[in-house]
Amino acid sequence: MVGANSKVGHLIREGVKANPTTFTEVDTVIIGGGISGLVAGRELHKNQKPFLLLELDKEVGGNAAFGSNKTSEYPWGAHYIPIPNNYLIEYLQFLEEEGIIQGYDENQLPIYKEEYVCFDSQERLFINGKWQEGLVPKFGLLAEDEAKVASFLKLMEVLKEKKGSDGKWIFDIPIANSSKDEEWLKLDQITMIEWLKQQPFFNSYLENYINYCTRDDFGTSIYECSAWIGLHYFAARKGKGANVKSDDVITWPEGNGFLVKKLREKIKDQIRTNALVTEVKPVEAGIKIAVLNPINNVSTGFLCKQLIIATPQFITNRIWEHKERAALVKSHFEYVPWLVANINCSTPLEISGAPLSWDNVCYSSLSLGYVNATHQLLNQKISEHNFTLYIPLSEKDAKAQRQKAYETPIEKWKELVLQEMKRVYPNFESNIISIEILLWGHAMVKPKPGLVHGPVLDSLAKSPDPRIHFAHTDLAGISIFEEAFYQGLNAAKNCLNG
Ligand SMILES: Cc1cc2nc3c(=O)[nH]c(=O)nc-3n(C[C@H](O)[C@H](O)[C@H](O)COP(=O)(O)OP(=O)(O)OC[C@H]3O[C@@H](n4cnc5c(N)ncnc54)[C@H](O)[C@@H]3O)c2cc1C
């Protein structure tokens, strides 16, 4: 069991407070070293604004954390980025700066570094007793069912190109750029399953497939996820590249840990890890920040002119007392726990069908399948792998799921992991070298109806103190890299504008 660091995180819940006697002056402080906080740091650094980034864990990365063993590096959370939409200028610039985009062709389409584009075979699905290529169900489907799946996908292609009465894309990334056309926003009032059941192409294969997709990106089942968000999954991405297909993904053995390393590198001198912020107190002279080092229990204090809080809202509430914000978060935000297992193993015996791929999904299962971290290595012979298995604990009552997860012993988790893997590898025990398990207690917020287009996110994004700015993916309502990037960038810009 390797984390997450619940002991340290729960210190805040238990009311433990750092008790600094002196406060060192710093221009700007960023609390939280996930992608949002790191991107904010990158922007401040580019603009030569002095800052300090405080992260509670022993390493930055947050949900994009990664690990390693003698076989390879592997992700503990976020593991890929899709091909970005071509008009996200700052994001494309970032990818270019980090060598992921290597230039542009004569049509101004980005040229991606081949080594980072997911190698063949990208995805496979175990369905009706066989591995098929791709994740959209097709093997063993009746012609009638296949036609229904095709109709749904065709509609998604139409929605990708659709704009609202305000001239904006109906579904865009970041979500804040999407159209506010009331006709389409109505979809945020119902669940994805309600919408699907109204369609002529509704069938159990689509129900299953879309449920996999919403659980995969949002940790939320089709039965709880907003229909607007469910459709956003399929229709918001319109990216094109010179040497990629639009459904290709960019990935590395360590997943988005690669991007964490890139972001960390340039600002490493401004990062303080093992720095748990327990209290934020705006005073006339600035903002006081109390920090506890959970390793040696030493308290430190900072006094800053501006502050970026890049922590999830349930934590922001505990470190900065603000009754109205706290009430909104409590009544509207529900955080899904996730289990991630990294299994170091020898090459297992494959059941016939499509070969071992980067993403390997079993139709209608509890897990979302496993990603093969060694897939992206350049070695010609790979005899050991790291399979990263993802299980969102996405049953309806997230709090009960979290409590159950907290109390479940490691042996039970191992049984569950094994049970999932044995669906496709009956003799998998003989391949296992080690299993490591990480439980994210509050991995991501559920985009239930009314969250993304209701009044809550707008209220929470507005700061009651002009010196304090917020940045976290949960303020977007969905947890994806691009949203974290723009959350961080916008908070830094607000900060730079004073
Ligand atoms: C299992 C899983 C898989 C995912 N897969 C993908 C994927 O493949 N692609 C994708 O785009 N997205 C994926 N995501 C979404 C991912 O959450 C986002 O892409 C992004 O990494 C979120 O960054 P963030 O900075 O907004 O939040 P976080 O990662 O939550 O960062 C918040 C940071 O604040 C720190 N912190 C909290 N409290 C304090 C405190 N009091 N003091 C100091 N520091 C504090 C935390 O330790 C953490 O580092 C996945 C998420 C999970 C959980």
The ligand as a MOL file (V3000), in Angstrom:
LIG
                    3D

  0  0  0     0  0            999 V3000
M  V30 BEGIN CTAB
M  V30 COUNTS 53 58 0 0 0
M  V30 BEGIN ATOM
M  V30 1 C -6.7100 7.9310 -11.0810 0
M  V30 2 C -6.7390 9.1580 -11.9330 0
M  V30 3 C -6.4520 9.0780 -13.3020 0
M  V30 4 C -6.4550 10.2270 -14.0920 0
M  V30 5 N -6.1220 10.1200 -15.4140 0
M  V30 6 C -6.0560 11.2330 -16.1830 0
M  V30 7 C -5.5330 11.1710 -17.5150 0
M  V30 8 O -5.1330 10.1010 -17.9860 0
M  V30 9 N -5.4800 12.3200 -18.2210 0
M  V30 10 C -5.8920 13.5260 -17.7070 0
M  V30 11 O -5.8400 14.5470 -18.4100 0
M  V30 12 N -6.3350 13.6110 -16.4390 0
M  V30 13 C -6.4190 12.5120 -15.6680 0
M  V30 14 N -6.8060 12.6120 -14.3570 0
M  V30 15 C -7.2350 13.9150 -13.8630 0
M  V30 16 C -6.1660 14.7110 -13.0880 0
M  V30 17 O -6.7590 14.8950 -11.8320 0
M  V30 18 C -5.8780 16.0490 -13.7410 0
M  V30 19 O -5.4100 15.8440 -15.0530 0
M  V30 20 C -4.8310 16.9130 -13.0180 0
M  V30 21 O -3.6680 16.1640 -12.7600 0
M  V30 22 C -5.3760 17.5640 -11.7460 0
M  V30 23 O -4.4810 18.5400 -11.2770 0
M  V30 24 P -4.8540 19.6260 -10.1610 0
M  V30 25 O -3.6420 20.4270 -9.8920 0
M  V30 26 O -6.0620 20.3770 -10.5820 0
M  V30 27 O -5.2600 18.7930 -8.8730 0
M  V30 28 P -4.4860 17.8220 -7.8710 0
M  V30 29 O -3.7470 16.8230 -8.6390 0
M  V30 30 O -5.5470 17.3920 -6.9160 0
M  V30 31 O -3.4370 18.7510 -7.0950 0
M  V30 32 C -3.6620 19.3400 -5.8280 0
M  V30 33 C -2.3500 19.3540 -5.0640 0
M  V30 34 O -2.5100 20.0690 -3.8490 0
M  V30 35 C -1.7920 19.3940 -2.8150 0
M  V30 36 N -2.3710 19.7960 -1.5270 0
M  V30 37 C -3.6010 19.5180 -1.0500 0
M  V30 38 N -3.7790 20.0680 0.1650 0
M  V30 39 C -2.6570 20.7360 0.4690 0
M  V30 40 C -2.2440 21.5180 1.5770 0
M  V30 41 N -3.0540 21.7380 2.6200 0
M  V30 42 N -0.9920 22.0510 1.5720 0
M  V30 43 C -0.1690 21.8520 0.5240 0
M  V30 44 N -0.5130 21.1150 -0.5630 0
M  V30 45 C -1.7420 20.5820 -0.6000 0
M  V30 46 C -2.0160 17.9240 -3.1560 0
M  V30 47 O -1.0940 17.0910 -2.5120 0
M  V30 48 C -1.8550 17.9610 -4.6710 0
M  V30 49 O -0.5180 17.8100 -5.0680 0
M  V30 50 C -6.7950 11.4790 -13.5330 0
M  V30 51 C -7.0880 11.5610 -12.1580 0
M  V30 52 C -7.0420 10.4220 -11.3660 0
M  V30 53 C -7.3410 10.5400 -9.9070 0
M  V30 END ATOM
M  V30 BEGIN BOND
M  V30 1 1 1 2
M  V30 2 1 2 3
M  V30 3 2 2 52
M  V30 4 2 3 4
M  V30 5 1 4 5
M  V30 6 1 4 50
M  V30 7 2 5 6
M  V30 8 1 6 7
M  V30 9 1 6 13
M  V30 10 2 7 8
M  V30 11 1 7 9
M  V30 12 1 9 10
M  V30 13 2 10 11
M  V30 14 1 10 12
M  V30 15 2 12 13
M  V30 16 1 13 14
M  V30 17 1 14 15
M  V30 18 1 14 50
M  V30 19 1 15 16
M  V30 20 1 16 17
M  V30 21 1 16 18
M  V30 22 1 18 19
M  V30 23 1 18 20
M  V30 24 1 20 21
M  V30 25 1 20 22
M  V30 26 1 22 23
M  V30 27 1 23 24
M  V30 28 2 24 25
M  V30 29 1 24 26
M  V30 30 1 24 27
M  V30 31 1 27 28
M  V30 32 2 28 29
M  V30 33 1 28 30
M  V30 34 1 28 31
M  V30 35 1 31 32
M  V30 36 1 32 33
M  V30 37 1 33 34
M  V30 38 1 33 48
M  V30 39 1 34 35
M  V30 40 1 35 36
M  V30 41 1 35 46
M  V30 42 1 36 37
M  V30 43 1 36 45
M  V30 44 2 37 38
M  V30 45 1 38 39
M  V30 46 1 39 40
M  V30 47 2 39 45
M  V30 48 1 40 41
M  V30 49 2 40 42
M  V30 50 1 42 43
M  V30 51 2 43 44
M  V30 52 1 44 45
M  V30 53 1 46 47
M  V30 54 1 46 48
M  V30 55 1 48 49
M  V30 56 2 50 51
M  V30 57 1 51 52
M  V30 58 1 52 53
M  V30 END BOND
M  V30 END CTAB
M  END
